[in-house]
Amino acid sequence: MTLEQLRAHRETLVRVHMADEIDHAWDKVLATFPHPHYEIIATGAVHDGKPDVQRYYTTSRETFPDQRNTLLSLRHIDDGIVVEFILEGTQLGPLGPLPATGRPFACQMTAFFLFDGETLVCERIYSDTLTIVRQLLGGMSAGEALAALVAAAKA
């Protein structure tokens, strides 16, 4: 496979993966990698293996059933693809200690889709959790949002 063919294969896989996430087509998303592995850098969460990743999908969509992404840019790197996107959703379920607020959020994020040759081996996501929490709490300042989240965690 030439470099151009490899990049085309990877890009198609990533675009299909992201579209299937919006559609909640979890079997199709899981089929994009032989051993599903997500790393959520902002929270330190790692979801490894099919059962763990399926729980991640279920839990995150209970919280944000309308979660969706809008691709902003896609860049090829030696071992993968980096995408910038806007993630949006409405909090209709609990988020850790924070009960459902019914509020929407939108946050620009970056995901590294890492490959071993043709094989997707990891999706590593970078985001700003405080931006999301502040929107869910109704536009509070960063300090107010943090205080509210700490209070909710203690309750």
C-alpha positions as a LaTeX table, in Angstrom:
\begin{tabular}{lrrr}
\hline
Residue & $x$ (\AA) & $y$ (\AA) & $z$ (\AA) \\
\hline
Met1 & 0.00 & 0.00 & 0.00 \\
Thr2 & 1.39 & 3.40 & $-0.93$ \\
Leu3 & 1.45 & 6.28 & 1.56 \\
Glu4 & $-1.35$ & 7.94 & $-0.40$ \\
Gln5 & $-3.47$ & 4.77 & $-0.22$ \\
Leu6 & $-2.74$ & 4.37 & 3.50 \\
Arg7 & $-3.80$ & 7.95 & 4.21 \\
Ala8 & $-6.98$ & 7.52 & 2.14 \\
His9 & $-7.82$ & 4.30 & 4.02 \\
Arg10 & $-7.25$ & 5.94 & 7.41 \\
Glu11 & $-9.25$ & 9.05 & 6.51 \\
Thr12 & $-12.21$ & 7.00 & 5.29 \\
Leu13 & $-12.16$ & 4.92 & 8.47 \\
Val14 & $-12.07$ & 8.02 & 10.71 \\
Arg15 & $-14.86$ & 9.78 & 8.83 \\
Val16 & $-17.06$ & 6.66 & 8.97 \\
His17 & $-16.22$ & 6.16 & 12.67 \\
Met18 & $-17.26$ & 9.72 & 13.53 \\
Ala19 & $-20.46$ & 9.51 & 11.47 \\
Asp20 & $-21.41$ & 6.20 & 13.08 \\
Glu21 & $-20.91$ & 7.74 & 16.54 \\
Ile22 & $-23.50$ & 10.40 & 15.69 \\
Asp23 & $-25.89$ & 7.66 & 14.51 \\
His24 & $-25.24$ & 5.55 & 17.64 \\
Ala25 & $-24.28$ & 2.68 & 15.34 \\
Trp26 & $-22.07$ & 1.18 & 18.05 \\
Asp27 & $-21.43$ & $-2.16$ & 16.34 \\
Lys28 & $-20.11$ & $-0.28$ & 13.31 \\
Val29 & $-17.97$ & 2.05 & 15.47 \\
Leu30 & $-16.52$ & $-0.91$ & 17.37 \\
Ala31 & $-15.75$ & $-2.64$ & 14.08 \\
Thr32 & $-13.37$ & 0.19 & 13.14 \\
Phe33 & $-10.78$ & $-1.23$ & 15.52 \\
Pro34 & $-10.00$ & $-4.83$ & 16.49 \\
His35 & $-9.36$ & $-3.83$ & 20.13 \\
Pro36 & $-11.33$ & $-0.65$ & 20.97 \\
His37 & $-9.35$ & 1.77 & 23.11 \\
Tyr38 & $-10.27$ & 5.34 & 24.12 \\
Glu39 & $-8.25$ & 7.74 & 26.23 \\
Ile40 & $-10.08$ & 10.81 & 27.54 \\
Ile41 & $-7.22$ & 13.07 & 28.56 \\
Ala42 & $-9.27$ & 15.76 & 30.38 \\
Thr43 & $-10.66$ & 13.25 & 32.88 \\
Gly44 & $-7.90$ & 10.65 & 32.82 \\
Ala45 & $-10.41$ & 7.97 & 31.83 \\
Val46 & $-9.22$ & 5.03 & 29.76 \\
His47 & $-11.75$ & 2.69 & 28.17 \\
Asp48 & $-10.05$ & $-0.47$ & 26.98 \\
Gly49 & $-11.61$ & $-3.41$ & 25.21 \\
Lys50 & $-15.04$ & $-3.94$ & 23.70 \\
Pro51 & $-17.10$ & $-4.33$ & 26.94 \\
Asp52 & $-15.50$ & $-1.26$ & 28.55 \\
Val53 & $-15.92$ & 0.89 & 25.43 \\
Gln54 & $-19.55$ & $-0.25$ & 25.06 \\
Arg55 & $-20.19$ & 0.90 & 28.67 \\
Tyr56 & $-18.57$ & 4.25 & 27.81 \\
Tyr57 & $-20.90$ & 4.66 & 24.81 \\
Thr58 & $-23.97$ & 3.70 & 26.84 \\
Thr59 & $-23.13$ & 5.94 & 29.80 \\
Ser60 & $-22.15$ & 8.99 & 27.76 \\
Arg61 & $-25.30$ & 8.75 & 25.61 \\
Glu62 & $-27.53$ & 8.38 & 28.68 \\
Thr63 & $-26.08$ & 11.71 & 29.79 \\
Phe64 & $-26.07$ & 13.32 & 26.32 \\
Pro65 & $-28.48$ & 11.37 & 24.08 \\
Asp66 & $-28.19$ & 13.93 & 21.26 \\
Gln67 & $-24.39$ & 14.09 & 21.35 \\
Arg68 & $-22.94$ & 14.88 & 17.95 \\
Asn69 & $-19.77$ & 16.16 & 16.36 \\
Thr70 & $-19.03$ & 18.58 & 13.56 \\
Leu71 & $-15.68$ & 18.06 & 11.87 \\
Leu72 & $-13.63$ & 21.26 & 11.57 \\
Ser73 & $-10.34$ & 19.91 & 10.23 \\
Leu74 & $-8.54$ & 16.66 & 9.58 \\
Arg75 & $-4.75$ & 16.33 & 9.42 \\
His76 & $-2.59$ & 13.34 & 8.63 \\
Ile77 & 0.35 & 12.54 & 10.91 \\
Asp78 & 2.89 & 9.73 & 10.60 \\
Asp79 & 0.97 & 7.31 & 12.82 \\
Gly80 & $-2.58$ & 8.55 & 12.40 \\
Ile81 & $-5.02$ & 11.37 & 11.93 \\
Val82 & $-5.74$ & 14.40 & 14.10 \\
Val83 & $-9.21$ & 15.88 & 13.92 \\
Glu84 & $-10.54$ & 19.11 & 15.34 \\
Phe85 & $-14.27$ & 19.12 & 15.89 \\
Ile86 & $-17.11$ & 20.71 & 17.80 \\
Leu87 & $-18.83$ & 18.33 & 20.21 \\
Glu88 & $-22.39$ & 19.28 & 21.14 \\
Gly89 & $-25.14$ & 17.79 & 23.22 \\
Thr90 & $-27.81$ & 18.37 & 25.84 \\
Gln91 & $-27.40$ & 17.03 & 29.36 \\
Leu92 & $-30.49$ & 14.89 & 29.99 \\
Gly93 & $-28.87$ & 12.46 & 32.43 \\
Pro94 & $-26.40$ & 12.68 & 35.33 \\
Leu95 & $-22.77$ & 13.54 & 34.71 \\
Gly96 & $-20.97$ & 12.04 & 37.69 \\
Pro97 & $-22.30$ & 13.96 & 40.69 \\
Leu98 & $-23.99$ & 16.61 & 38.51 \\
Pro99 & $-27.70$ & 15.84 & 37.97 \\
Ala100 & $-29.28$ & 16.44 & 34.57 \\
Thr101 & $-29.51$ & 20.16 & 33.84 \\
Gly102 & $-31.32$ & 20.03 & 30.50 \\
Arg103 & $-28.76$ & 22.51 & 29.19 \\
Pro104 & $-26.84$ & 22.23 & 25.95 \\
Phe105 & $-23.10$ & 22.51 & 25.50 \\
Ala106 & $-20.71$ & 23.02 & 22.60 \\
Cys107 & $-16.96$ & 22.57 & 22.93 \\
Gln108 & $-14.13$ & 22.56 & 20.43 \\
Met109 & $-12.04$ & 19.43 & 20.87 \\
Thr110 & $-9.21$ & 17.48 & 19.30 \\
Ala111 & $-8.95$ & 13.73 & 18.82 \\
Phe112 & $-5.92$ & 11.73 & 17.79 \\
Phe113 & $-6.84$ & 8.58 & 15.88 \\
Leu114 & $-3.69$ & 6.47 & 16.24 \\
Phe115 & $-2.90$ & 3.62 & 13.87 \\
Asp116 & $-0.52$ & 0.71 & 13.58 \\
Gly117 & $-0.28$ & 0.61 & 9.80 \\
Glu118 & $-3.86$ & 0.26 & 8.56 \\
Thr119 & $-5.25$ & $-0.69$ & 11.98 \\
Leu120 & $-6.87$ & 1.85 & 14.30 \\
Val121 & $-5.50$ & 1.19 & 17.80 \\
Cys122 & $-6.57$ & 4.23 & 19.86 \\
Glu123 & $-8.76$ & 7.31 & 19.92 \\
Arg124 & $-7.21$ & 9.87 & 22.27 \\
Ile125 & $-9.47$ & 12.86 & 23.00 \\
Tyr126 & $-8.41$ & 16.27 & 24.32 \\
Ser127 & $-11.03$ & 18.72 & 25.59 \\
Asp128 & $-11.70$ & 21.46 & 28.11 \\
Thr129 & $-14.01$ & 19.97 & 30.72 \\
Leu130 & $-14.53$ & 23.27 & 32.53 \\
Thr131 & $-15.91$ & 24.85 & 29.33 \\
Ile132 & $-18.51$ & 22.09 & 29.16 \\
Val133 & $-19.37$ & 22.17 & 32.88 \\
Arg134 & $-19.73$ & 25.96 & 32.87 \\
Gln135 & $-22.30$ & 25.71 & 30.04 \\
Leu136 & $-24.17$ & 22.92 & 31.80 \\
Leu137 & $-24.35$ & 25.03 & 34.95 \\
Gly138 & $-25.83$ & 28.00 & 33.11 \\
Gly139 & $-22.93$ & 30.26 & 32.25 \\
Met140 & $-21.42$ & 30.53 & 35.73 \\
Ser141 & $-17.90$ & 31.83 & 36.02 \\
Ala142 & $-15.14$ & 29.23 & 36.13 \\
Gly143 & $-14.84$ & 29.64 & 39.90 \\
Glu144 & $-18.58$ & 29.34 & 40.48 \\
Ala145 & $-18.77$ & 26.28 & 38.22 \\
Leu146 & $-15.91$ & 24.61 & 40.06 \\
Ala147 & $-17.48$ & 25.37 & 43.46 \\
Ala148 & $-20.84$ & 23.99 & 42.30 \\
Leu149 & $-19.23$ & 20.83 & 40.99 \\
Val150 & $-17.30$ & 20.31 & 44.23 \\
Ala151 & $-20.50$ & 20.86 & 46.26 \\
Ala152 & $-22.37$ & 18.35 & 44.07 \\
Ala153 & $-19.60$ & 15.80 & 44.54 \\
Lys154 & $-19.85$ & 16.13 & 48.33 \\
Ala155 & $-23.65$ & 15.72 & 48.36 \\
\hline
\end{tabular}
